Amino acid sequence: MQDTNVHIEKTEILSDNWYTLKKVTFNIRKKDGTEEQQSREAYDRGNGAVILLYSKAAGTVILTRQFRLPTYINGNPTGMMIEACAGLLDNDNPEDCIRRETEEETGYKISHIEKIFEAYMSPGSVTEILHFFIAEYSTEMKITDGGGLDDEGENIEVLELLFEETLKMIDSGEIKDAKTIMLLQYLRLKNVL
């Protein structure tokens, strides 16, 4: 549902090299009834899905580690990030996407997944809605080594970590990825592990 207090005047494409960066000029009606014209930039990379695999029996979770250029140029000395498995939807529905990404990145073919919520991750500048999932895994579900797809330039390390250790890694700053922190905190708040 579009808000009738906003009227888009003009949209310009600033870049469509990797994803799409738009400059949008719009009029917005403020609380006092007056209108104001504003311009903002919005980065459209599509919507995505993320999943945290967990094992109640072992008290572990599956995470990944990979290089992330934006973190490197913003002070992360190695550029390496520990994250939950995630990917862009492309043309899939969220559930099909996350099943595919889980197998490609982690090597696990999961059976039952549970969607827990959706969230805008950076609503001031990025259009993406992220669909959050959790799923229980076992060693029998491991069908490949994972690691991502070579043709997508992925070089992903699969990590099996004790859940309690991941909470300490948030405190120490070893885990700084927002989606991963949200999922780990969800497991903690809901007493899943």
matplotlib code that plots the C-alpha trace (Angstrom):
import matplotlib.pyplot as plt

x = [0.0, 1.5, 1.3, -0.7, 1.4, 4.3, 4.4, 7.4, 8.4, 11.4, 13.6, 17.1, 19.4, 22.8, 24.4, 23.3, 26.7, 26.2, 22.8, 20.8, 21.4, 18.6, 18.1, 14.5, 13.0, 9.7, 7.2, 6.2, 3.3, 4.6, 2.6, 1.6, 0.1, 2.8, 4.6, 8.4, 10.4, 13.3, 15.8, 17.3, 19.4, 18.3, 20.3, 18.2, 19.9, 16.8, 15.4, 17.2, 17.0, 19.1, 19.2, 20.8, 21.4, 21.5, 21.9, 20.1, 22.0, 25.4, 24.7, 26.2, 25.4, 26.7, 28.1, 30.3, 33.3, 34.1, 35.7, 33.4, 34.9, 32.6, 33.8, 37.5, 37.2, 35.5, 38.1, 37.9, 41.6, 41.1, 37.7, 36.6, 33.1, 31.5, 27.9, 24.8, 24.2, 22.4, 21.6, 19.5, 16.2, 16.8, 13.5, 12.9, 10.5, 12.3, 12.1, 13.4, 16.2, 17.4, 17.3, 19.5, 21.9, 22.2, 23.3, 25.7, 27.3, 27.3, 26.8, 23.8, 20.5, 18.0, 14.5, 12.3, 12.8, 11.0, 10.5, 10.7, 10.4, 11.2, 13.2, 14.6, 18.3, 19.3, 16.0, 17.7, 19.5, 18.8, 15.5, 16.1, 13.8, 15.5, 13.5, 14.9, 14.8, 16.1, 16.5, 17.8, 20.6, 22.4, 25.6, 23.4, 22.3, 25.8, 26.0, 28.9, 31.7, 29.8, 31.9, 29.7, 29.9, 33.1, 31.3, 29.9, 33.4, 32.4, 35.2, 33.3, 34.6, 32.0, 32.2, 30.6, 30.7, 29.3, 26.3, 27.6, 30.9, 29.1, 27.5, 31.0, 32.1, 29.4, 30.6, 34.3, 33.4, 34.4, 30.9, 29.7, 27.2, 23.7, 21.6, 23.8, 23.5, 19.8, 19.5, 21.8, 19.9, 16.6, 17.8, 18.8, 15.6, 13.4, 15.6, 16.0, 19.6]
y = [0.0, 3.3, 6.3, 9.2, 11.6, 10.9, 11.7, 10.7, 13.5, 12.0, 8.9, 8.9, 5.9, 6.8, 3.4, 0.0, -1.6, -4.3, -3.5, -0.3, 3.0, 5.5, 9.1, 9.8, 13.3, 13.3, 15.5, 14.5, 15.9, 16.6, 16.2, 19.9, 19.5, 21.4, 19.7, 19.5, 18.3, 15.9, 13.8, 10.6, 7.8, 4.2, 1.1, -1.8, -5.1, -7.2, -9.1, -11.9, -14.7, -15.9, -19.0, -20.2, -24.0, -25.4, -28.8, -29.3, -32.5, -31.0, -27.5, -26.1, -23.8, -23.6, -20.3, -19.2, -17.0, -15.0, -11.8, -8.7, -5.7, -3.1, -4.1, -4.0, -0.5, 0.5, -0.6, -4.4, -5.2, -8.6, -8.0, -11.5, -11.8, -14.6, -14.9, -17.0, -18.5, -16.0, -15.1, -13.0, -14.3, -13.7, -15.1, -17.7, -17.5, -17.1, -20.8, -22.2, -19.6, -20.4, -24.2, -23.6, -21.3, -23.6, -26.5, -24.3, -22.5, -25.1, -28.4, -29.3, -30.5, -29.4, -30.8, -28.7, -24.9, -22.4, -18.8, -16.5, -13.0, -10.4, -7.2, -4.2, -4.3, -0.7, 1.1, 4.5, 3.6, 0.0, -1.4, -5.0, -7.0, -10.0, -13.2, -14.9, -18.7, -21.3, -25.0, -28.0, -29.9, -33.2, -34.8, -37.0, -33.9, -33.1, -34.0, -31.8, -29.7, -26.5, -23.4, -21.6, -21.5, -20.8, -19.0, -16.5, -15.9, -17.4, -18.7, -19.6, -21.4, -23.5, -23.2, -25.5, -23.6, -24.2, -21.9, -20.6, -19.7, -17.6, -15.5, -14.8, -13.9, -11.3, -9.8, -9.8, -8.3, -11.4, -11.6, -8.2, -9.2, -7.8, -10.7, -13.3, -11.5, -11.3, -15.0, -16.0, -13.7, -15.2, -18.7, -17.4, -15.5, -18.5, -21.0, -23.1, -24.0]
z = [0.0, -1.1, 1.3, -0.3, 1.7, -0.7, -4.4, -6.4, -8.8, -10.6, -10.5, -12.0, -12.4, -11.1, -11.6, -12.8, -13.0, -10.3, -8.8, -9.2, -7.5, -7.9, -7.0, -6.2, -5.8, -4.0, -2.2, 1.3, 3.4, 6.9, 10.1, 10.1, 6.6, 4.7, 1.8, 1.4, -1.6, -0.8, -2.7, -1.5, -3.0, -2.8, -3.6, -5.1, -4.9, -4.7, -1.7, 0.1, 2.5, 5.4, 7.6, 10.7, 10.9, 14.5, 16.1, 19.5, 20.0, 19.6, 20.7, 17.6, 14.7, 11.1, 10.0, 7.1, 6.7, 3.6, 2.3, 2.2, 0.4, 2.0, 5.5, 4.3, 3.0, 6.2, 8.7, 8.8, 8.5, 6.8, 5.2, 6.5, 8.0, 9.9, 8.8, 8.6, 5.2, 2.9, -0.7, -3.0, -4.1, -7.8, -9.2, -6.5, -3.5, -0.2, 0.8, -2.4, -2.4, 1.1, 0.4, -2.7, -0.9, 2.1, -0.1, -2.2, 0.7, 3.5, 1.8, 3.9, 2.3, 4.9, 5.2, 7.5, 7.6, 9.7, 8.7, 11.7, 10.4, 7.7, 8.2, 6.3, 7.0, 6.2, 5.4, 5.1, 1.9, 0.7, -0.5, 0.4, 2.6, 4.2, 5.0, 8.1, 8.6, 11.0, 10.5, 12.5, 10.9, 11.4, 10.0, 7.7, 5.9, 4.7, 1.0, -0.2, 1.2, 0.4, -0.2, -2.7, -6.5, -8.3, -11.2, -8.7, -7.3, -3.9, -1.6, 1.5, 4.6, 6.5, 10.3, 12.8, 16.2, 19.6, 20.1, 23.4, 21.7, 19.0, 21.8, 23.1, 19.6, 19.4, 22.7, 21.5, 18.1, 16.1, 14.8, 13.5, 10.9, 11.8, 10.3, 12.0, 15.4, 15.0, 14.3, 17.2, 19.5, 18.3, 19.2, 22.6, 23.3, 22.2, 24.1, 21.0, 22.1]

ax = plt.figure().add_subplot(projection="3d")
ax.plot(x, y, z, "-o")
ax.set_aspect("equal")
plt.show()
